């Protein structure tokens, strides 16, 4: 398999942890809430998911358990940020640190253990195509993540719920004045985001790299947060951004195996370097942010 074939075959799977977490955060931010705790939610979801599979619970139970712990951390965040109207940045960072600490605690005795991942499901005919055939042979979670992307895109574009979430993100006072329960809707968005972060962590630890190692999330939560801005809060752009970062993470492996005279540390840091550069370019465009951004993002709201 050539380097290009390797990247194309693995790009969707590599992008899935970024994509799942970023889709959840997109819903949260469209509702006007900024949750910086994704890294910790993903880490704890990864630990719990791995433990469930290792102890014989199976992948379905693992994803359910990971989603539940993600929801649990999201409720802690919501209680402080929405209930007590605490600073969302500070609360998100605290919840993220809590999740990372708990993942290290519960996963300590499972360090370096491995499990069996999920089989790949191939499209007959398409998976046999030269060069691009590998893209059509993926595990079930990858295919479900593509469906979730389309569903969230359709929700924001066509559904009443999507319009309401966008309304409370733009002007929560006006939304409440016409009868919408802003805090309850934001709570629902935060819970959904927490579940998606838990799923993303479970995928990373039980399917994509079926082993447990402390710190294995390795900044994926922060990249998922950056992807929402990278995609200027648009589902399609977030999807292609996730593909880009998935491809970059694989490109560094290809470069190392082909013996490029580049330090491995520099290659491994490539996705993070690209994140910083792209965010700098996007955030410097004030008009773009004003047109596509969320007006009340991160601002406390309540009686």
C-alpha positions as CSV (number, residue, x, y, z in Angstrom):
1,X,0.0,0.0,0.0
2,X,1.4,3.4,-1.0
3,X,1.5,6.4,1.3
4,X,-1.5,8.0,-0.5
5,X,-3.5,4.8,-0.3
6,X,-2.7,4.5,3.4
7,X,-3.8,8.0,4.1
8,X,-7.0,7.7,2.1
9,X,-7.9,4.4,3.7
10,X,-7.4,5.6,7.3
11,X,-8.4,9.2,7.0
12,X,-12.1,8.7,7.9
13,X,-11.2,6.6,11.0
14,X,-8.5,9.0,12.1
15,X,-11.0,11.9,11.7
16,X,-13.8,10.2,13.7
17,X,-12.8,11.2,17.3
18,X,-12.3,14.8,16.1
19,X,-15.6,14.8,14.3
20,X,-17.8,13.3,17.0
21,X,-16.5,15.7,19.6
22,X,-16.7,18.7,17.3
23,X,-20.3,17.9,16.2
24,X,-21.3,17.8,19.9
25,X,-19.5,21.1,20.6
26,X,-21.1,22.7,17.5
27,X,-24.6,22.1,19.0
28,X,-23.4,23.4,22.4
29,X,-21.9,26.6,20.9
30,X,-24.8,27.2,18.5
31,X,-26.9,27.4,21.7
32,X,-24.5,30.1,23.1
33,X,-22.5,28.0,25.5
34,X,-18.7,27.5,25.4
35,X,-17.5,24.2,26.9
36,X,-13.8,23.9,27.1
37,X,-13.9,20.6,29.0
38,X,-14.0,18.3,25.9
39,X,-10.5,16.9,26.5
40,X,-11.4,15.7,29.9
41,X,-14.8,14.3,28.8
42,X,-13.1,12.4,26.0
43,X,-10.3,11.1,28.3
44,X,-12.8,9.8,30.8
45,X,-15.0,8.3,28.1
46,X,-12.0,6.6,26.6
47,X,-11.0,5.0,30.0
48,X,-14.5,3.9,30.9
49,X,-15.1,2.5,27.4
50,X,-11.9,0.6,27.4
51,X,-12.6,-0.9,30.8
52,X,-16.1,-2.0,29.8
53,X,-14.8,-3.8,26.7
54,X,-11.8,-5.3,28.5
55,X,-14.1,-6.7,31.2
56,X,-16.3,-8.4,28.6
57,X,-19.1,-5.9,28.3
58,X,-18.8,-5.4,24.5
59,X,-18.6,-2.3,22.4
60,X,-22.2,-1.3,22.6
61,X,-22.1,-1.2,26.4
62,X,-18.8,0.6,26.2
63,X,-20.2,3.4,24.1
64,X,-23.2,3.7,26.3
65,X,-21.1,3.9,29.4
66,X,-18.7,6.4,27.8
67,X,-21.7,8.5,26.7
68,X,-23.1,8.4,30.3
69,X,-19.9,9.6,31.9
70,X,-19.6,12.3,29.3
71,X,-23.1,13.4,30.2
72,X,-22.2,13.3,33.9
73,X,-19.3,15.7,33.4
74,X,-21.5,17.8,31.2
75,X,-24.1,18.1,34.0
76,X,-21.4,19.2,36.4
77,X,-20.4,21.9,33.9
78,X,-24.1,22.9,33.3
79,X,-24.8,23.1,37.0
80,X,-22.0,25.6,37.5
81,X,-22.1,27.5,34.2
82,X,-25.9,27.5,33.6
83,X,-27.3,27.1,37.0
84,X,-25.0,29.3,39.0
85,X,-23.9,31.4,35.9
86,X,-20.2,30.9,36.6
87,X,-17.6,31.9,34.1
88,X,-17.9,29.3,31.3
89,X,-14.2,29.3,30.4
90,X,-13.1,28.7,34.0
91,X,-15.7,26.0,34.6
92,X,-14.9,24.3,31.3
93,X,-11.2,24.1,32.1
94,X,-11.9,22.8,35.6
95,X,-14.2,20.1,34.3
96,X,-11.6,19.2,31.7
97,X,-8.9,18.8,34.3
98,X,-11.4,16.7,36.5
99,X,-12.1,14.4,33.6
100,X,-8.4,13.9,32.8
101,X,-7.6,13.2,36.5
102,X,-10.5,10.7,36.8
103,X,-9.4,8.9,33.6
104,X,-5.9,8.5,35.0
105,X,-7.3,7.2,38.3
106,X,-9.7,4.6,36.9
107,X,-7.5,3.5,34.1
108,X,-4.3,3.1,36.1
109,X,-4.5,-0.7,36.5
110,X,-5.3,-1.1,32.8
111,X,-2.2,0.7,31.5
112,X,-0.9,-0.8,28.2
113,X,-3.5,-3.5,28.0
114,X,-5.1,-4.2,24.6
115,X,-8.5,-5.3,23.3
116,X,-10.0,-6.3,20.0
117,X,-11.5,-3.5,17.9
118,X,-14.5,-3.6,15.5
119,X,-14.5,-5.3,12.1
120,X,-14.7,-3.2,9.0
121,X,-17.8,-3.1,6.8
122,X,-17.0,-2.7,3.1
123,X,-19.2,-1.5,0.2
124,X,-19.1,-4.3,-2.4
125,X,-17.4,-3.1,-5.5
126,X,-16.4,0.3,-4.2
127,X,-14.0,-1.1,-1.7
128,X,-12.1,-2.9,-4.6
129,X,-11.4,0.3,-6.5
130,X,-7.7,1.2,-6.9
131,X,-6.2,3.9,-4.7
132,X,-9.5,5.1,-3.1
133,X,-11.0,1.7,-2.4
134,X,-9.9,1.7,1.3
135,X,-12.1,4.7,2.0
136,X,-15.2,2.4,1.5
137,X,-14.1,-0.2,4.1
138,X,-14.6,1.3,7.5
139,X,-16.0,0.2,10.9
140,X,-19.6,0.8,11.8
141,X,-18.8,3.8,14.0
142,X,-17.3,5.7,11.1
143,X,-20.4,5.1,9.0
144,X,-22.6,6.2,11.9
145,X,-20.5,9.4,12.4
146,X,-21.2,10.3,8.7
147,X,-24.9,9.8,9.3
148,X,-24.7,12.0,12.4
149,X,-22.9,14.7,10.4
150,X,-25.7,14.7,7.8
151,X,-28.4,14.7,10.5
152,X,-26.9,17.7,12.4
153,X,-26.5,19.6,9.1
154,X,-30.1,18.9,8.3
155,X,-31.3,19.9,11.8
156,X,-29.7,23.3,11.6
157,X,-30.7,23.9,8.0
158,X,-34.3,22.7,8.0
159,X,-35.7,21.9,11.4
160,X,-37.5,24.0,13.9
161,X,-35.2,22.8,16.7
162,X,-32.1,24.0,14.7
163,X,-33.7,27.4,14.3
164,X,-34.5,27.7,18.0
165,X,-31.0,26.7,19.0
166,X,-29.5,29.3,16.7
167,X,-32.0,31.9,18.1
168,X,-31.0,31.3,21.7
169,X,-27.4,31.5,20.7
170,X,-27.8,34.8,18.9
171,X,-30.2,36.6,21.4
172,X,-31.3,34.6,24.4
173,X,-33.3,37.5,25.9
174,X,-35.4,37.8,22.7
175,X,-35.8,34.0,22.6
176,X,-37.1,33.9,26.1
177,X,-39.4,36.9,25.5
178,X,-41.2,34.9,22.8
179,X,-41.6,31.8,25.1
180,X,-38.5,29.6,24.7
181,X,-37.0,28.0,27.8
182,X,-33.4,29.2,27.1
183,X,-31.7,27.5,30.1
184,X,-33.5,24.2,29.5
185,X,-32.6,24.2,25.8
186,X,-29.0,25.1,26.6
187,X,-28.9,22.3,29.2
188,X,-30.1,19.8,26.5
189,X,-27.4,21.0,24.1
190,X,-24.7,20.7,26.8
191,X,-25.8,17.1,27.6
192,X,-25.7,16.2,24.0
193,X,-22.2,17.6,23.6
194,X,-21.0,15.7,26.6
195,X,-22.4,12.4,25.3
196,X,-20.7,13.0,21.9
197,X,-17.4,13.7,23.6
198,X,-17.8,10.5,25.6
199,X,-18.5,8.6,22.3
200,X,-15.4,10.2,20.7
201,X,-13.2,9.0,23.6
202,X,-14.7,5.5,23.5
203,X,-14.0,5.3,19.8
204,X,-10.4,6.4,20.2
205,X,-9.7,3.8,22.9
206,X,-11.8,0.8,21.8
207,X,-11.8,1.0,18.0
208,X,-9.2,3.3,16.5
209,X,-6.4,2.4,18.9
210,X,-7.8,-0.5,20.9
211,X,-5.6,-0.1,24.0
212,X,-5.5,2.1,27.1
213,X,-2.6,4.4,27.8
214,X,-2.8,7.4,30.1
215,X,-2.9,10.6,28.0
216,X,-3.9,8.8,24.8
217,X,-6.4,11.4,23.9
218,X,-3.4,13.7,23.4
219,X,-5.0,17.0,22.6
220,X,-7.8,15.6,20.4
221,X,-10.4,17.5,22.5
222,X,-8.6,20.8,22.0
223,X,-8.4,20.2,18.2
224,X,-12.2,19.4,18.2
225,X,-12.8,22.7,19.9
226,X,-10.6,24.4,17.3
227,X,-12.5,22.6,14.5
228,X,-15.7,24.4,15.4
229,X,-14.0,27.8,14.9
230,X,-12.1,26.4,11.9
231,X,-15.4,25.4,10.4
232,X,-16.9,28.8,11.3
233,X,-19.8,27.0,13.0
234,X,-20.9,25.2,9.8
235,X,-21.4,21.5,9.8
236,X,-19.9,20.8,6.4
237,X,-16.8,22.8,7.0
238,X,-16.3,21.0,10.3
239,X,-16.5,17.7,8.6
240,X,-13.9,18.6,6.0
241,X,-11.7,20.1,8.7
242,X,-11.8,16.8,10.7
243,X,-10.8,15.0,7.5
244,X,-7.9,17.3,7.1
245,X,-6.6,16.8,10.6
246,X,-7.2,13.0,10.3
247,X,-5.1,13.0,7.1
248,X,-2.4,15.1,8.7
249,X,-2.1,12.7,11.7
250,X,-1.6,9.8,9.2
251,X,0.8,11.8,7.0
252,X,3.2,12.1,9.9
253,X,3.3,8.3,10.2
254,X,3.8,7.9,6.4
255,X,6.7,10.4,6.5
256,X,8.4,8.5,9.4
257,X,8.0,5.1,7.7
258,X,9.4,6.4,4.4
259,X,12.4,7.8,6.2
260,X,12.0,11.5,5.6
261,X,14.8,13.5,7.1
262,X,12.5,15.4,9.4
263,X,12.4,15.0,13.2
264,X,9.5,12.7,14.3
265,X,8.5,15.3,17.0
266,X,8.0,17.9,14.3
267,X,5.9,15.6,12.2
268,X,3.7,14.6,15.2
269,X,3.1,18.2,16.0
270,X,2.0,19.0,12.5
271,X,-1.8,18.9,13.2
272,X,-1.3,21.3,16.1
273,X,0.8,23.7,14.1
274,X,-1.8,23.7,11.3
275,X,-4.5,24.4,14.0
276,X,-2.7,27.4,15.3
277,X,-2.0,28.8,11.8
278,X,-5.6,28.3,10.5
279,X,-7.2,29.7,13.7
280,X,-5.0,32.8,13.4
281,X,-6.1,33.3,9.9
282,X,-9.8,32.8,10.6
283,X,-10.0,34.9,13.8
284,X,-8.3,37.8,12.0
285,X,-11.2,38.0,9.6
286,X,-13.7,39.9,11.7
287,X,-16.4,40.1,9.0
288,X,-16.4,36.3,8.6
289,X,-16.7,35.8,12.4
290,X,-19.5,38.4,12.6
291,X,-21.5,36.7,9.8
292,X,-21.1,33.1,11.0
293,X,-20.3,33.4,14.7
294,X,-22.6,33.1,17.7
295,X,-23.3,36.5,19.2
296,X,-23.9,35.4,22.8
297,X,-21.2,32.6,22.9
298,X,-19.9,32.2,26.4
299,X,-22.0,34.9,28.0
300,X,-24.0,33.9,31.2
301,X,-27.7,34.2,30.9
302,X,-30.4,34.0,33.5
303,X,-33.0,35.9,35.6
